[in-house]
């Protein structure tokens, strides 16, 4: 049995950004995310400094539901495990995508417009939890695990399932064996 991770979600709101909209974006993916009330000022010049907002103990349920709805569970497994270190991992999400309830993972060297949501997860069996949380029926046909040959790179490059002529590259040995049987 895997343990649900301790989830910490944070975002940095710059003085030129709407505090209300940034908080709303995070809440779309993590509805129980709560931060101490920060005062939004609409007067010019803006007197507020950069605000680092963080909440520990968020439930991952709505986030996981959205991964399933968007049908990006394999991408999520790869993106969420890139920085896996035994019992913890971290990843970043686009705050701009989150405004609409969508999930877009931010990979290395990307500087997205609209800010970033930083997610840290910690559990004694983090790798097992990630694999279980992102499991889907398609894995019966194409099994996946963290760091396998199908995993995307830290920069988001993927392994192709088909070559330039449309021929399957994954499972080609199995197809050949069934033709020869």
C-alpha atoms as a printed R data frame, in Angstrom:
    type eleno elety resid chain resno      x       y       z
1   ATOM     1    CA   UNK     A     1  0.000   0.000   0.000
2   ATOM     2    CA   UNK     A     2  1.366   3.383  -0.948
3   ATOM     3    CA   UNK     A     3  1.140   6.453   1.242
4   ATOM     4    CA   UNK     A     4 -0.427   9.634  -0.102
5   ATOM     5    CA   UNK     A     5  2.329  12.240  -0.265
6   ATOM     6    CA   UNK     A     6  2.599  15.435   1.684
7   ATOM     7    CA   UNK     A     7  1.967  18.034  -1.037
8   ATOM     8    CA   UNK     A     8  3.317  21.572  -0.759
9   ATOM     9    CA   UNK     A     9  2.221  24.076  -3.396
10  ATOM    10    CA   UNK     A    10  3.733  27.529  -3.838
11  ATOM    11    CA   UNK     A    11  3.760  30.374  -6.314
12  ATOM    12    CA   UNK     A    12  5.561  33.692  -6.560
13  ATOM    13    CA   UNK     A    13  3.409  36.723  -7.365
14  ATOM    14    CA   UNK     A    14  5.229  39.731  -8.749
15  ATOM    15    CA   UNK     A    15  4.046  43.316  -8.037
16  ATOM    16    CA   UNK     A    16  2.701  43.743 -11.584
17  ATOM    17    CA   UNK     A    17  0.554  40.574 -11.359
18  ATOM    18    CA   UNK     A    18 -2.975  40.322  -9.995
19  ATOM    19    CA   UNK     A    19 -2.781  38.569  -6.650
20  ATOM    20    CA   UNK     A    20 -6.411  37.475  -6.940
21  ATOM    21    CA   UNK     A    21 -5.932  35.889 -10.385
22  ATOM    22    CA   UNK     A    22 -2.711  34.127  -9.375
23  ATOM    23    CA   UNK     A    23 -4.340  32.651  -6.270
24  ATOM    24    CA   UNK     A    24 -7.368  31.650  -8.346
25  ATOM    25    CA   UNK     A    25 -5.154  29.802 -10.826
26  ATOM    26    CA   UNK     A    26 -3.581  27.677  -8.105
27  ATOM    27    CA   UNK     A    27 -6.962  26.943  -6.527
28  ATOM    28    CA   UNK     A    28 -8.247  25.587  -9.873
29  ATOM    29    CA   UNK     A    29 -5.765  22.686  -9.539
30  ATOM    30    CA   UNK     A    30 -5.531  22.487  -5.730
31  ATOM    31    CA   UNK     A    31 -8.924  23.611  -4.342
32  ATOM    32    CA   UNK     A    32 -7.845  23.320  -0.701
33  ATOM    33    CA   UNK     A    33 -4.824  25.593  -1.225
34  ATOM    34    CA   UNK     A    34 -5.014  28.340   1.374
35  ATOM    35    CA   UNK     A    35 -2.631  31.163   2.067
36  ATOM    36    CA   UNK     A    36 -2.669  33.980   4.535
37  ATOM    37    CA   UNK     A    37 -4.639  36.834   3.089
38  ATOM    38    CA   UNK     A    38 -2.461  39.186   1.149
39  ATOM    39    CA   UNK     A    39 -3.706  42.671   0.411
40  ATOM    40    CA   UNK     A    40 -4.178  43.517  -3.252
41  ATOM    41    CA   UNK     A    41 -3.579  47.119  -4.167
42  ATOM    42    CA   UNK     A    42 -4.999  48.530  -7.370
43  ATOM    43    CA   UNK     A    43 -3.597  51.981  -6.790
44  ATOM    44    CA   UNK     A    44 -0.612  53.248  -8.715
45  ATOM    45    CA   UNK     A    45  2.164  53.011  -7.833
46  ATOM    46    CA   UNK     A    46  1.792  49.476  -6.535
47  ATOM    47    CA   UNK     A    47  3.343  49.387  -3.075
48  ATOM    48    CA   UNK     A    48  3.343  45.632  -2.620
49  ATOM    49    CA   UNK     A    49  6.535  43.658  -3.076
50  ATOM    50    CA   UNK     A    50  6.921  40.222  -4.599
51  ATOM    51    CA   UNK     A    51  4.861  37.725  -2.595
52  ATOM    52    CA   UNK     A    52  5.879  34.087  -2.091
53  ATOM    53    CA   UNK     A    53  2.674  32.189  -1.292
54  ATOM    54    CA   UNK     A    54  2.849  28.613   0.013
55  ATOM    55    CA   UNK     A    55  0.547  26.005   1.488
56  ATOM    56    CA   UNK     A    56  1.602  22.644   2.904
57  ATOM    57    CA   UNK     A    57 -0.750  19.672   3.079
58  ATOM    58    CA   UNK     A    58 -2.746  20.123  -0.125
59  ATOM    59    CA   UNK     A    59 -4.743  17.152  -1.407
60  ATOM    60    CA   UNK     A    60 -3.628  15.927  -4.843
61  ATOM    61    CA   UNK     A    61 -7.102  14.616  -5.799
62  ATOM    62    CA   UNK     A    62 -8.318  17.455  -8.073
63  ATOM    63    CA   UNK     A    63 -4.884  17.665  -9.702
64  ATOM    64    CA   UNK     A    64 -4.884  13.902 -10.394
65  ATOM    65    CA   UNK     A    65 -8.453  14.093 -11.709
66  ATOM    66    CA   UNK     A    66 -7.400  16.790 -14.164
67  ATOM    67    CA   UNK     A    67 -4.445  14.650 -15.357
68  ATOM    68    CA   UNK     A    68 -6.919  11.867 -16.122
69  ATOM    69    CA   UNK     A    69 -9.404  14.215 -17.810
70  ATOM    70    CA   UNK     A    70 -6.666  15.666 -20.025
71  ATOM    71    CA   UNK     A    71 -5.364  12.149 -20.770
72  ATOM    72    CA   UNK     A    72 -1.774  13.088 -19.914
73  ATOM    73    CA   UNK     A    73 -0.982  10.437 -17.309
74  ATOM    74    CA   UNK     A    74  2.168   9.152 -19.087
75  ATOM    75    CA   UNK     A    75  3.463  12.693 -19.489
76  ATOM    76    CA   UNK     A    76  2.659  13.331 -15.838
77  ATOM    77    CA   UNK     A    77  4.582  10.224 -14.736
78  ATOM    78    CA   UNK     A    78  7.637  11.419 -16.641
79  ATOM    79    CA   UNK     A    79  7.405  15.114 -15.650
80  ATOM    80    CA   UNK     A    80  6.650  14.417 -11.996
81  ATOM    81    CA   UNK     A    81  9.532  11.944 -11.663
82  ATOM    82    CA   UNK     A    82 12.292  13.974 -13.352
83  ATOM    83    CA   UNK     A    83 13.393  15.369  -9.971
84  ATOM    84    CA   UNK     A    84 12.544  12.261  -7.946
85  ATOM    85    CA   UNK     A    85 15.029  11.717  -5.130
86  ATOM    86    CA   UNK     A    86 14.088   8.649  -3.051
87  ATOM    87    CA   UNK     A    87 11.218   9.948  -0.926
88  ATOM    88    CA   UNK     A    88 10.470  13.281  -2.609
89  ATOM    89    CA   UNK     A    89  9.998  14.964  -5.941
90  ATOM    90    CA   UNK     A    90  9.179  18.398  -7.294
91  ATOM    91    CA   UNK     A    91  7.851  19.797 -10.548
92  ATOM    92    CA   UNK     A    92  6.479  23.025 -11.939
93  ATOM    93    CA   UNK     A    93  3.201  23.865 -13.641
94  ATOM    94    CA   UNK     A    94  2.153  26.779 -15.810
95  ATOM    95    CA   UNK     A    95  0.044  29.218 -13.832
96  ATOM    96    CA   UNK     A    96 -1.368  30.586 -17.087
97  ATOM    97    CA   UNK     A    97 -2.695  27.131 -18.066
98  ATOM    98    CA   UNK     A    98 -4.011  26.615 -14.529
99  ATOM    99    CA   UNK     A    99 -6.247  29.687 -14.862
100 ATOM   100    CA   UNK     A   100 -8.385  27.616 -17.240
101 ATOM   101    CA   UNK     A   101 -8.076  24.439 -15.162
102 ATOM   102    CA   UNK     A   102 -5.513  22.881 -17.510
103 ATOM   103    CA   UNK     A   103 -2.204  21.319 -16.576
104 ATOM   104    CA   UNK     A   104  0.973  22.178 -18.455
105 ATOM   105    CA   UNK     A   105  4.258  21.001 -17.001
106 ATOM   106    CA   UNK     A   106  7.184  23.435 -17.106
107 ATOM   107    CA   UNK     A   107 10.450  21.742 -18.018
108 ATOM   108    CA   UNK     A   108 14.067  22.799 -17.602
109 ATOM   109    CA   UNK     A   109 15.112  26.079 -19.174
110 ATOM   110    CA   UNK     A   110 11.512  27.128 -19.880
111 ATOM   111    CA   UNK     A   111 10.439  30.569 -18.711
112 ATOM   112    CA   UNK     A   112  6.672  30.644 -19.162
113 ATOM   113    CA   UNK     A   113  4.555  33.742 -19.466
114 ATOM   114    CA   UNK     A   114  2.139  34.016 -16.574
115 ATOM   115    CA   UNK     A   115  4.208  32.513 -13.800
116 ATOM   116    CA   UNK     A   116  4.854  29.123 -12.271
117 ATOM   117    CA   UNK     A   117  3.229  26.894  -9.670
118 ATOM   118    CA   UNK     A   118  5.866  24.906  -7.782
119 ATOM   119    CA   UNK     A   119  4.749  21.529  -6.378
120 ATOM   120    CA   UNK     A   120  6.746  19.422  -3.903
121 ATOM   121    CA   UNK     A   121  5.643  15.935  -2.870
122 ATOM   122    CA   UNK     A   122  7.074  13.771  -0.128
123 ATOM   123    CA   UNK     A   123  6.247  10.157   0.756
124 ATOM   124    CA   UNK     A   124  8.266   7.155   1.963
125 ATOM   125    CA   UNK     A   125  7.277   5.313  -1.236
126 ATOM   126    CA   UNK     A   126  7.183   8.267  -3.651
127 ATOM   127    CA   UNK     A   127  8.073   6.290  -6.807
128 ATOM   128    CA   UNK     A   128  5.400   3.664  -6.153
129 ATOM   129    CA   UNK     A   129  2.816   6.364  -5.451
130 ATOM   130    CA   UNK     A   130  3.626   8.223  -8.701
131 ATOM   131    CA   UNK     A   131  3.301   5.035 -10.758
132 ATOM   132    CA   UNK     A   132  0.014   4.098  -9.061
133 ATOM   133    CA   UNK     A   133 -1.443   7.624  -9.245
134 ATOM   134    CA   UNK     A   134 -0.762   7.888 -12.994
135 ATOM   135    CA   UNK     A   135 -1.780   4.324 -13.907
136 ATOM   136    CA   UNK     A   136 -4.306   3.850 -16.717
137 ATOM   137    CA   UNK     A   137 -5.672   0.887 -18.687
138 ATOM   138    CA   UNK     A   138 -3.337   1.543 -21.624
139 ATOM   139    CA   UNK     A   139 -0.458   0.358 -19.468
140 ATOM   140    CA   UNK     A   140 -1.763  -3.191 -19.838
141 ATOM   141    CA   UNK     A   141 -0.609  -2.985 -23.477
142 ATOM   142    CA   UNK     A   142  2.394  -0.702 -22.987
143 ATOM   143    CA   UNK     A   143  3.694  -1.045 -19.430
144 ATOM   144    CA   UNK     A   144  5.446   2.018 -18.031
145 ATOM   145    CA   UNK     A   145  7.629   2.699 -15.023
146 ATOM   146    CA   UNK     A   146  9.755   5.590 -13.873
147 ATOM   147    CA   UNK     A   147 12.891   5.995 -15.980
148 ATOM   148    CA   UNK     A   148 11.956   3.372 -18.587
149 ATOM   149    CA   UNK     A   149 12.966   3.589 -22.267
150 ATOM   150    CA   UNK     A   150  9.746   5.470 -23.070
151 ATOM   151    CA   UNK     A   151 10.402   8.263 -20.567
152 ATOM   152    CA   UNK     A   152 10.842  11.778 -21.862
153 ATOM   153    CA   UNK     A   153 14.070  13.623 -21.162
154 ATOM   154    CA   UNK     A   154 14.453  16.509 -18.716
155 ATOM   155    CA   UNK     A   155 13.979  18.849 -21.682
156 ATOM   156    CA   UNK     A   156 10.746  17.147 -22.744
157 ATOM   157    CA   UNK     A   157 12.065  15.196 -25.709
158 ATOM   158    CA   UNK     A   158 10.127  11.981 -26.256
159 ATOM   159    CA   UNK     A   159 10.825   8.553 -27.646
160 ATOM   160    CA   UNK     A   160  8.838   8.025 -30.826
161 ATOM   161    CA   UNK     A   161  6.400   5.137 -31.169
162 ATOM   162    CA   UNK     A   162  6.474   5.379 -34.971
163 ATOM   163    CA   UNK     A   163  9.286   6.077 -37.426
164 ATOM   164    CA   UNK     A   164  9.111   8.706 -40.202
165 ATOM   165    CA   UNK     A   165  7.266   6.235 -42.474
166 ATOM   166    CA   UNK     A   166  4.594   5.463 -39.874
167 ATOM   167    CA   UNK     A   167  5.982   2.065 -38.880
168 ATOM   168    CA   UNK     A   168  5.617   1.131 -35.216
169 ATOM   169    CA   UNK     A   169  8.890   1.211 -33.301
170 ATOM   170    CA   UNK     A   170  7.530   0.094 -29.929
171 ATOM   171    CA   UNK     A   171  6.643  -3.578 -29.609
172 ATOM   172    CA   UNK     A   172  7.953  -4.354 -33.104
173 ATOM   173    CA   UNK     A   173  9.546  -7.571 -31.809
174 ATOM   174    CA   UNK     A   174  6.183  -8.804 -30.494
175 ATOM   175    CA   UNK     A   175  4.489  -8.050 -33.827
176 ATOM   176    CA   UNK     A   176  7.194  -9.947 -35.736
177 ATOM   177    CA   UNK     A   177  6.901 -12.966 -33.416
178 ATOM   178    CA   UNK     A   178  3.114 -13.150 -33.868
179 ATOM   179    CA   UNK     A   179  3.467 -13.026 -37.679
180 ATOM   180    CA   UNK     A   180  5.993 -15.882 -37.633
181 ATOM   181    CA   UNK     A   181  3.893 -18.063 -35.298
